[in-house]
Amino acid sequence: MGWNLTKTQRRSGVVINYIAVMLFAALFCIGEYRGWTTPGTIGIFISLSVWLVSFIIIYVKTRLWRFVHTKVDRLDERERQLTYESLRYAYAIFTVICLSYILVSSLVAPRLAVNVLTPDDYPSFGLVMMWVLLYLAHILPASIIAWTEREVILG
């Protein structure tokens, strides 16, 4: 049986999850480029822990993860409409994020690479961003449902 969290609890969990993801990515990149320090490593493990715990509470225990990854033929009409709307919004948000990332990377990264980063460092940033964007692509529809629905009661 899934957990029934209030809308405020779900929204708080979504925000915490995204902050933890961004903090993890930022700390990882800082560690890669400036060297690994004990506080940075501890920060990475804390952000990773918060990320995983918030993911489990908000997406796994509420069954939102499974719901948005369920085959369409297993959903009733109301559930189909809910997943359609969440996917529609998620696609629009994800597209804007990806295009913004590409734009910023093409404008800023060449200057940074010349002045700050060596060519060997740059691929690790791209790899981290690829994982963050992959996670975002999978989690956005569930986040939209968690954020917008008054109650989330899933089979």
C-alpha positions in Angstrom: 0.0 0.0 0.0 1.3 3.5 -0.9 1.7 6.4 1.4 -0.9 9.1 1.3 1.0 12.4 1.8 -0.7 15.8 1.8 -0.2 18.1 -1.1 2.1 20.4 0.9 4.2 17.4 2.0 4.5 16.2 -1.6 5.5 19.6 -2.8 8.1 20.0 -0.1 9.5 16.6 -1.0 9.7 17.5 -4.7 11.5 20.7 -3.9 13.9 18.9 -1.5 14.5 16.2 -4.1 15.4 18.7 -6.9 17.6 20.7 -4.6 19.5 17.6 -3.5 20.0 16.6 -7.2 21.3 20.0 -8.1 23.5 20.2 -5.0 24.9 16.7 -5.7 25.7 17.7 -9.3 27.3 21.0 -8.3 29.4 19.5 -5.5 30.5 16.6 -7.8 31.6 19.0 -10.5 33.4 21.3 -8.0 35.2 18.2 -6.6 36.2 17.2 -10.1 37.5 20.6 -11.1 39.0 21.9 -7.9 40.0 18.8 -6.2 38.2 16.6 -3.6 38.1 17.9 -0.1 36.7 16.3 3.0 33.8 18.9 3.4 33.0 18.5 -0.3 33.0 14.7 -0.1 30.8 14.8 3.0 28.4 17.3 1.2 28.2 14.9 -1.8 27.2 12.0 0.5 24.7 14.1 2.4 23.1 15.4 -0.8 23.1 11.9 -2.3 21.4 10.6 0.8 18.8 13.3 0.8 18.2 12.7 -2.9 17.7 9.0 -2.4 15.5 9.3 0.7 13.3 12.0 -0.8 13.0 9.9 -4.0 11.9 6.9 -2.0 9.4 8.9 0.1 7.9 11.0 -2.7 8.0 8.8 -5.7 8.3 5.2 -4.6 6.2 5.0 -1.4 3.4 7.1 -3.0 3.6 4.8 -6.0 3.9 7.8 -8.4 7.1 6.4 -10.0 5.3 3.2 -10.9 2.1 5.0 -11.9 3.8 7.2 -14.6 5.8 4.1 -15.8 2.7 1.9 -16.2 1.6 0.7 -19.6 -1.4 2.7 -20.9 -3.6 -0.4 -21.3 -3.4 -1.0 -17.5 -4.8 2.5 -16.7 -8.5 3.6 -16.5 -9.7 6.6 -18.4 -9.1 9.1 -15.5 -5.5 7.7 -14.9 -4.8 8.0 -18.7 -5.9 11.6 -18.7 -3.8 12.3 -15.6 -0.6 10.7 -17.1 -1.3 12.4 -20.5 -1.5 15.9 -18.9 1.6 15.3 -16.7 3.6 14.0 -19.7 2.5 17.0 -21.8 3.7 19.5 -19.2 6.8 17.5 -18.4 7.8 17.4 -22.1 7.4 21.2 -22.4 9.4 21.8 -19.2 12.1 19.3 -20.2 12.4 20.8 -23.6 13.0 24.3 -22.2 15.5 23.0 -19.7 17.5 21.1 -22.3 17.5 23.9 -24.9 18.5 26.4 -22.2 21.3 24.1 -21.1 22.5 23.8 -24.7 22.3 27.6 -25.2 24.2 28.3 -22.0 26.8 25.6 -22.7 27.4 26.9 -26.2 27.8 30.5 -25.0 29.6 30.0 -21.7 31.5 26.7 -21.9 34.0 27.8 -24.6 35.1 30.7 -22.5 35.3 28.6 -19.3 37.2 25.9 -21.1 39.8 28.3 -22.2 40.2 30.1 -18.9 39.4 27.6 -16.2 38.9 24.0 -17.3 41.2 21.7 -19.1 39.8 19.6 -22.0 40.2 16.5 -19.7 37.8 18.0 -17.1 35.0 19.0 -19.4 33.6 15.5 -20.2 32.9 14.8 -16.5 30.6 17.8 -16.4 28.8 16.6 -19.5 28.4 13.1 -18.0 27.0 14.5 -14.7 24.6 16.7 -16.7 23.5 13.7 -18.8 22.6 11.7 -15.7 20.8 14.7 -14.1 18.8 15.3 -17.3 18.0 11.5 -17.6 16.7 11.5 -14.1 14.7 14.7 -14.7 13.1 13.2 -17.8 11.9 10.2 -15.8 10.8 12.1 -12.7 9.1 15.2 -14.1 5.7 13.6 -14.9 5.5 12.1 -11.4 6.6 15.5 -9.9 3.8 17.3 -11.8 1.3 14.9 -10.5 2.7 15.2 -6.9 2.6 19.0 -7.3 -0.8 19.5 -8.8 -3.2 16.7 -7.6 -5.1 17.3 -4.4 -4.9 13.7 -3.4 -2.7 11.0 -4.8 -4.4 7.6 -4.3 -3.0 5.0 -6.6 -4.1 1.4 -6.9 
